[in-house]
Amino acid sequence: MHSENPPTSSAAPNLVLLPHARLPGTGLQTPDTDPQLLGLGLMQRTVLAARRAGCRQVFFLQADRTAPAGLTAIADWGSLAAAVDSLQPGPLIIAPQSILAETRWLERLPAIAAAATVWAAIPHRLVVLSGKAISSALAALKQVGAHDMQRVEACLRRRFGPPAAVPSEIDPLLVETSNDIPAAERRLLRSLVKQTDGFMARHFDRHISLQISRRLASTSVKPTQITMISIAIGLCGAPFFLSALWYWQTIGALLFLLHSIVDGCDGELARLRFQESRYGGILDFWGDNIVHIAVFGCIAVGWARAVSATWPLLLGTAAIAGTLGSAGFVYWRQIRFHDGSGPVFTSVSAVSHDRLAGLLDAAARRDFIYMVPVLTLFGKASWFLVMAALGAPIFFFLLISVAIRERLQRKQTAPT
């Protein structure tokens, strides 16, 4: 998890929000009301999402009101033209203040502006102006004094003709009444599900963790505090594996599973509040591995005591060594110098479309944890240790293999 903003480029867009006149009886009684969505105000979310997407500046076309934090108030389109002229050229995005801004589609708008050549639009929700059309567009808007989306679109249509279509997968939501807030919150929560989630994480873990995160979003609880709670739950579960009795092992397995579920909440909460940090990501990464090591060690010690032999400790050593080796190797290659926004760990490889790396990524997901409660119900936690003792070292050596392949590939593609 990171807090740094992505660097802006010469094509970085600017965003202009138009005041939205709310009607009486909508539940959002005054124009100054900024509806709260999962702990943040709507316009506050817009500012943070725009920054995350690389927008240079967010303007608010309402001179007679105090602009919310992070927005620059402008009196009219002429003032905007002067402000934009002082910035490097880039697309201009125009939207109502009631829009639910999301980083995923905001990041795509500069490419849409370039493809549209002049302008593109989603009626009443979004206008995207290419850099070369901004001066002419702002002059026309200043002349007619357009201050709402309908008049803006009508003016641009007269000036440039019909807009290009915005791809249908970009479908911004407007929060215009109190009835729109639940739908907006559901949308934000759905966006937290990762494409890299395994089957069980997607269909079971997230259903629970998202409900926890939803309730924590408006509290003062920090993502790193959730990480520490998750680690504590996992470490509390580990000593139960010292017993050979199935019911104690099952309690430990359920705590291990709970650790995995709660572990998803820290990232969800950080993304909801735009509180990602490098420290939080590293704490999360190593916290997971510490819990796994504690579980492997306790299973090994409990098994050795049950059979009055030391050879189970060798299995525990192999599992722990493989886990430490893999974690250290991934940290050294993928995380140590990671910068920018987003999670610190997304893949074991920097090369996309590598089949072996894809298999290792799948193996690194948390779905394997669901085997543990099943095995412990039959008093067979030791089987999990055997699989880890074999799998963790193999995983480590395969990581080295992927790294060697990446290095050879870079040498082959490097200019001579």
C-alpha positions as CSV (number, residue, x, y, z in Angstrom):
1,M,0.0,0.0,0.0
2,H,1.3,3.4,-0.9
3,S,0.5,7.1,-0.4
4,E,2.6,8.6,-3.1
5,N,0.8,10.3,-6.0
6,P,1.7,9.1,-9.5
7,P,3.8,11.5,-11.4
8,T,2.1,13.8,-13.8
9,S,3.0,14.0,-17.5
10,S,2.6,16.6,-20.1
11,A,-0.7,15.1,-21.0
12,A,-2.1,15.1,-17.5
13,P,-5.7,16.3,-17.4
14,N,-7.4,19.0,-15.3
15,L,-10.8,18.4,-13.8
16,V,-13.6,21.0,-13.5
17,L,-16.6,20.4,-11.2
18,L,-19.8,22.3,-11.9
19,P,-22.2,23.2,-9.0
20,H,-25.2,20.9,-8.8
21,A,-28.4,22.6,-7.8
22,R,-30.3,20.2,-5.6
23,L,-34.1,20.4,-5.4
24,P,-35.9,20.6,-2.0
25,G,-37.0,17.3,-0.6
26,T,-34.1,15.2,-2.1
27,G,-32.6,14.5,1.3
28,L,-29.5,16.6,0.4
29,Q,-31.0,19.8,1.5
30,T,-28.5,22.5,0.7
31,P,-25.9,23.0,-2.1
32,D,-23.2,23.1,0.6
33,T,-24.0,19.6,1.7
34,D,-21.3,17.1,0.8
35,P,-22.8,13.6,1.2
36,Q,-20.7,11.2,3.2
37,L,-19.7,8.0,1.5
38,L,-17.9,5.4,3.6
39,G,-16.0,7.9,5.7
40,L,-15.3,10.6,3.1
41,G,-17.3,13.4,1.6
42,L,-18.2,13.0,-2.1
43,M,-16.2,15.9,-3.3
44,Q,-13.3,14.9,-1.0
45,R,-13.4,11.5,-2.8
46,T,-13.3,13.3,-6.1
47,V,-10.2,15.3,-5.2
48,L,-8.4,12.2,-3.9
49,A,-9.4,10.0,-6.9
50,A,-8.4,12.7,-9.3
51,R,-4.9,13.0,-7.7
52,R,-4.5,9.3,-7.7
53,A,-5.4,9.2,-11.5
54,G,-2.7,11.9,-12.2
55,C,-4.9,15.0,-12.6
56,R,-3.0,18.2,-12.3
57,Q,-5.6,20.3,-10.6
58,V,-9.3,20.1,-9.6
59,F,-11.3,23.3,-10.2
60,F,-14.7,24.2,-8.8
61,L,-16.8,26.6,-10.9
62,Q,-18.5,28.5,-8.0
63,A,-16.9,31.8,-7.0
64,D,-19.6,32.7,-4.4
65,R,-18.9,29.5,-2.3
66,T,-15.8,28.4,-0.4
67,A,-14.3,25.6,-2.3
68,P,-13.8,22.3,-0.4
69,A,-10.3,21.4,0.6
70,G,-8.2,20.4,-2.4
71,L,-10.3,22.3,-5.0
72,T,-9.5,25.7,-6.6
73,A,-12.5,28.0,-6.8
74,I,-12.9,29.9,-10.1
75,A,-15.4,32.6,-10.9
76,D,-16.1,31.8,-14.5
77,W,-14.8,30.1,-17.6
78,G,-12.6,33.1,-18.3
79,S,-10.8,32.6,-15.0
80,L,-10.5,28.9,-15.8
81,A,-8.9,29.7,-19.2
82,A,-6.3,31.9,-17.5
83,A,-5.5,29.2,-15.0
84,V,-5.3,26.4,-17.6
85,D,-3.0,28.5,-19.8
86,S,-0.5,28.6,-17.0
87,L,-0.4,24.8,-16.8
88,Q,1.1,22.4,-19.3
89,P,-1.4,21.3,-22.0
90,G,-3.6,18.3,-21.3
91,P,-7.2,17.2,-21.6
92,L,-9.9,19.0,-19.6
93,I,-12.6,16.9,-17.9
94,I,-15.9,18.6,-17.0
95,A,-18.3,16.9,-14.6
96,P,-21.0,17.9,-12.0
97,Q,-20.0,18.0,-8.4
98,S,-22.4,15.1,-7.7
99,I,-20.3,12.7,-9.7
100,L,-18.8,9.7,-8.0
101,A,-15.2,9.9,-9.2
102,E,-13.3,6.7,-9.5
103,T,-9.6,6.3,-10.3
104,R,-10.1,3.4,-12.7
105,W,-12.1,5.4,-15.3
106,L,-10.4,8.7,-14.6
107,E,-7.1,7.2,-15.7
108,R,-8.6,6.3,-19.0
109,L,-10.0,9.7,-19.9
110,P,-6.7,11.2,-21.4
111,A,-6.6,8.4,-24.0
112,I,-10.3,8.9,-24.8
113,A,-9.6,12.6,-25.3
114,A,-6.8,11.8,-27.7
115,A,-8.9,9.4,-29.6
116,A,-11.8,11.8,-29.8
117,T,-9.6,14.5,-31.3
118,V,-12.0,17.3,-30.1
119,W,-14.4,16.2,-27.4
120,A,-16.3,13.2,-26.1
121,A,-19.2,13.0,-23.6
122,I,-21.6,11.0,-21.6
123,P,-24.8,13.1,-21.6
124,H,-25.3,15.1,-18.3
125,R,-22.5,13.3,-16.6
126,L,-19.1,13.8,-18.3
127,V,-17.4,15.9,-20.9
128,V,-13.8,15.3,-22.1
129,L,-12.1,18.0,-24.1
130,S,-8.8,17.3,-26.0
131,G,-6.0,19.8,-25.3
132,K,-6.2,21.5,-28.7
133,A,-9.9,22.2,-28.3
134,I,-9.7,23.8,-24.8
135,S,-9.1,27.4,-25.7
136,S,-11.9,27.5,-28.2
137,A,-14.3,25.6,-25.9
138,L,-13.6,27.9,-22.9
139,A,-14.1,31.0,-25.0
140,A,-17.5,29.7,-26.2
141,L,-18.5,28.7,-22.7
142,K,-17.5,32.1,-21.3
143,Q,-19.7,33.8,-23.9
144,V,-22.9,31.9,-23.0
145,G,-22.1,31.7,-19.3
146,A,-22.9,28.0,-19.0
147,H,-22.8,26.7,-15.4
148,D,-24.5,23.3,-15.7
149,M,-23.9,20.2,-17.7
150,Q,-26.9,20.6,-20.0
151,R,-25.8,24.1,-21.1
152,V,-22.2,23.1,-21.4
153,E,-23.0,20.2,-23.7
154,A,-25.3,22.3,-25.8
155,C,-22.7,25.0,-26.2
156,L,-20.0,22.5,-27.2
157,R,-22.3,20.8,-29.6
158,R,-22.9,24.1,-31.4
159,R,-19.2,24.9,-31.4
160,F,-17.8,21.5,-32.4
161,G,-20.7,19.3,-33.5
162,P,-21.7,16.0,-31.9
163,P,-19.3,14.5,-29.4
164,A,-17.5,11.2,-29.7
165,A,-18.9,8.4,-27.6
166,V,-17.2,7.4,-24.4
167,P,-16.8,3.6,-24.1
168,S,-19.8,2.0,-22.3
169,E,-17.7,0.4,-19.6
170,I,-17.1,3.9,-18.3
171,D,-20.4,4.6,-16.5
172,P,-20.0,7.2,-13.8
173,L,-22.6,7.4,-11.1
174,L,-24.2,10.6,-9.9
175,V,-25.1,11.1,-6.2
176,E,-28.0,13.5,-6.5
177,T,-30.3,12.4,-3.7
178,S,-30.0,10.5,-0.4
179,N,-31.4,7.5,-2.2
180,D,-28.2,7.4,-4.4
181,I,-25.9,7.0,-1.4
182,P,-26.4,3.2,-0.8
183,A,-25.9,2.5,-4.5
184,A,-22.7,4.6,-4.5
185,E,-21.3,2.8,-1.4
186,R,-22.1,-0.6,-2.9
187,R,-20.2,0.4,-6.0
188,L,-17.2,1.5,-4.0
189,L,-17.2,-1.7,-2.1
190,R,-17.4,-3.8,-5.3
191,S,-14.4,-2.0,-6.6
192,L,-12.3,-3.3,-3.7
193,V,-12.5,-6.9,-5.0
194,K,-9.1,-7.6,-6.7
195,Q,-8.7,-9.4,-10.0
196,T,-6.0,-11.4,-8.4
197,D,-8.3,-12.8,-5.6
198,G,-8.5,-16.6,-5.6
199,F,-11.9,-18.4,-5.8
200,M,-12.5,-18.7,-2.0
201,A,-11.2,-15.1,-1.3
202,R,-13.5,-13.7,-3.9
203,H,-16.6,-15.7,-3.1
204,F,-16.2,-16.1,0.7
205,D,-13.5,-13.9,2.3
206,R,-14.6,-10.7,0.6
207,H,-18.2,-11.1,1.6
208,I,-17.2,-10.9,5.2
209,S,-14.2,-8.5,5.0
210,L,-16.2,-5.9,3.0
211,Q,-18.9,-5.8,5.6
212,I,-16.3,-5.3,8.3
213,S,-14.6,-2.5,6.2
214,R,-17.9,-0.9,5.5
215,R,-18.6,-0.5,9.2
216,L,-15.0,0.7,10.0
217,A,-14.9,3.3,7.2
218,S,-16.5,6.0,9.2
219,T,-14.5,5.3,12.4
220,S,-11.0,6.5,13.4
221,V,-9.6,3.0,13.0
222,K,-6.5,3.0,10.8
223,P,-5.6,0.3,8.2
224,T,-2.3,-0.4,10.0
225,Q,-4.2,-1.1,13.2
226,I,-6.3,-3.7,11.4
227,T,-3.1,-5.2,10.1
228,M,-1.8,-5.6,13.7
229,I,-5.1,-7.1,14.8
230,S,-5.0,-9.6,12.0
231,I,-1.4,-10.6,12.9
232,A,-2.4,-10.9,16.6
233,I,-5.3,-13.2,15.6
234,G,-3.1,-15.4,13.6
235,L,-0.4,-15.6,16.3
236,C,-3.1,-16.4,18.9
237,G,-4.2,-19.3,16.7
238,A,-0.8,-20.8,16.3
239,P,-0.3,-22.3,19.8
240,F,-3.5,-24.4,19.4
241,F,-1.6,-26.5,16.9
242,L,0.7,-27.7,19.7
243,S,-2.1,-30.1,20.7
244,A,-2.7,-33.4,19.0
245,L,-6.4,-33.2,19.7
246,W,-8.6,-32.3,16.8
247,Y,-10.8,-29.8,18.5
248,W,-7.9,-27.7,19.7
249,Q,-6.4,-27.9,16.3
250,T,-9.7,-26.8,14.7
251,I,-9.9,-23.8,17.0
252,G,-6.4,-22.8,15.8
253,A,-7.4,-23.4,12.2
254,L,-10.5,-21.2,12.5
255,L,-8.4,-18.4,14.0
256,F,-5.9,-18.9,11.2
257,L,-8.8,-18.5,8.7
258,L,-10.1,-15.5,10.6
259,H,-6.7,-13.9,10.4
260,S,-6.8,-14.3,6.6
261,I,-10.3,-12.7,6.4
262,V,-9.4,-9.8,8.6
263,D,-6.2,-9.4,6.7
264,G,-8.2,-8.3,3.7
265,C,-9.8,-5.4,5.7
266,D,-6.6,-3.3,6.0
267,G,-6.2,-3.0,2.3
268,E,-9.9,-2.4,1.7
269,L,-10.0,0.3,4.3
270,A,-6.8,1.9,3.0
271,R,-8.2,2.0,-0.6
272,L,-11.6,3.3,0.6
273,R,-9.9,6.2,2.4
274,F,-6.9,6.7,0.1
275,Q,-4.6,5.9,3.0
276,E,-2.3,3.4,1.3
277,S,1.3,3.6,2.6
278,R,4.5,1.8,1.9
279,Y,4.8,1.1,5.6
280,G,1.4,-0.5,5.7
281,G,2.1,-2.7,2.7
282,I,5.4,-4.0,4.1
283,L,3.8,-4.6,7.5
284,D,1.0,-6.5,5.9
285,F,3.4,-8.6,3.7
286,W,5.7,-9.6,6.6
287,G,2.9,-10.0,9.0
288,D,1.3,-12.7,6.9
289,N,4.6,-14.5,6.6
290,I,5.3,-14.3,10.4
291,V,1.9,-15.9,11.0
292,H,2.6,-18.7,8.6
293,I,5.9,-19.4,10.2
294,A,4.4,-19.5,13.6
295,V,1.7,-21.9,12.5
296,F,4.3,-24.2,10.8
297,G,6.5,-24.1,13.9
298,C,3.7,-25.0,16.3
299,I,2.4,-27.8,14.1
300,A,6.0,-29.2,14.0
301,V,6.5,-29.0,17.7
302,G,3.1,-30.4,18.5
303,W,3.6,-33.4,16.1
304,A,7.1,-34.0,17.6
305,R,5.7,-34.1,21.1
306,A,2.9,-36.4,20.0
307,V,5.2,-39.0,18.4
308,S,8.1,-38.5,20.8
309,A,10.5,-37.9,17.9
310,T,12.5,-35.0,16.4
311,W,12.0,-35.7,12.7
312,P,8.7,-33.6,12.5
313,L,10.9,-30.6,13.5
314,L,12.9,-31.2,10.2
315,L,9.6,-30.8,8.3
316,G,8.9,-27.6,10.2
317,T,12.4,-26.3,9.5
318,A,11.9,-27.0,5.7
319,A,8.5,-25.2,5.7
320,I,9.8,-22.2,7.6
321,A,13.0,-22.0,5.6
322,G,11.1,-22.2,2.3
323,T,8.7,-19.5,3.5
324,L,11.4,-17.2,4.7
325,G,13.4,-17.7,1.6
326,S,10.5,-17.0,-0.7
327,A,9.3,-13.9,1.3
328,G,12.9,-12.5,1.4
329,F,13.4,-13.1,-2.3
330,V,10.1,-11.5,-3.3
331,Y,10.8,-8.5,-1.0
332,W,14.3,-8.1,-2.4
333,R,13.2,-8.3,-6.0
334,Q,9.7,-6.9,-6.1
335,I,9.0,-4.8,-3.0
336,R,12.3,-3.2,-1.8
337,F,12.4,-0.4,-4.4
338,H,8.7,-0.4,-5.2
339,D,7.4,3.2,-5.5
340,G,4.1,4.9,-6.5
341,S,0.5,4.1,-5.7
342,G,-1.0,0.6,-5.3
343,P,-0.1,-2.5,-3.3
344,V,3.5,-3.2,-2.7
345,F,3.1,-6.9,-3.8
346,T,1.1,-7.8,-6.9
347,S,3.1,-10.6,-8.5
348,V,6.2,-12.6,-8.0
349,S,7.4,-11.5,-11.4
350,A,7.9,-8.1,-13.1
351,V,7.3,-9.8,-16.5
352,S,3.7,-10.0,-17.6
353,H,2.2,-13.1,-19.3
354,D,4.8,-15.4,-17.9
355,R,3.0,-18.7,-17.4
356,L,5.2,-20.0,-14.6
357,A,5.0,-16.7,-12.7
358,G,1.2,-16.9,-13.1
359,L,1.1,-20.3,-11.6
360,L,3.3,-19.1,-8.7
361,D,1.0,-16.1,-8.2
362,A,-2.0,-18.5,-8.0
363,A,-0.1,-20.7,-5.5
364,A,0.6,-17.6,-3.3
365,R,-3.0,-16.8,-2.9
366,R,-4.8,-17.5,0.4
367,D,-7.2,-20.2,-0.8
368,F,-4.8,-22.9,0.6
369,I,-5.8,-21.8,4.1
370,Y,-9.2,-23.4,3.7
371,M,-7.5,-26.8,3.7
372,V,-6.4,-26.3,7.3
373,P,-9.9,-26.4,9.0
374,V,-10.8,-29.5,6.9
375,L,-7.7,-31.3,7.9
376,T,-7.9,-30.4,11.6
377,L,-11.5,-31.7,11.8
378,F,-9.8,-35.1,11.4
379,G,-6.8,-34.3,13.5
380,K,-4.6,-34.2,10.5
381,A,-2.9,-30.8,10.8
382,S,0.4,-32.7,10.3
383,W,-0.6,-33.3,6.6
384,F,-0.7,-29.5,6.1
385,L,2.9,-29.3,7.5
386,V,4.0,-32.1,5.1
387,M,2.6,-30.2,2.1
388,A,4.2,-27.0,3.3
389,A,7.6,-28.7,3.9
390,L,7.5,-29.9,0.3
391,G,5.8,-27.0,-1.3
392,A,7.6,-24.0,0.3
393,P,11.1,-25.0,-0.8
394,I,9.9,-25.9,-4.3
395,F,8.2,-22.5,-4.5
396,F,11.4,-20.8,-3.5
397,F,13.5,-22.6,-6.2
398,L,10.8,-21.8,-8.8
399,L,11.0,-18.1,-7.8
400,I,14.8,-18.3,-8.6
401,S,14.0,-19.9,-11.9
402,V,11.6,-17.1,-12.8
403,A,14.2,-14.5,-11.8
404,I,16.8,-16.2,-14.0
405,R,14.4,-16.3,-17.0
406,E,13.6,-12.6,-16.5
407,R,17.3,-11.7,-16.5
408,L,18.0,-13.7,-19.6
409,Q,15.0,-12.1,-21.3
410,R,16.2,-8.6,-20.5
411,K,19.7,-9.5,-21.9
412,Q,18.1,-10.7,-25.1
413,T,16.0,-7.6,-25.6
414,A,18.6,-5.1,-24.4
415,P,20.0,-2.9,-27.3
416,T,23.6,-3.8,-28.2
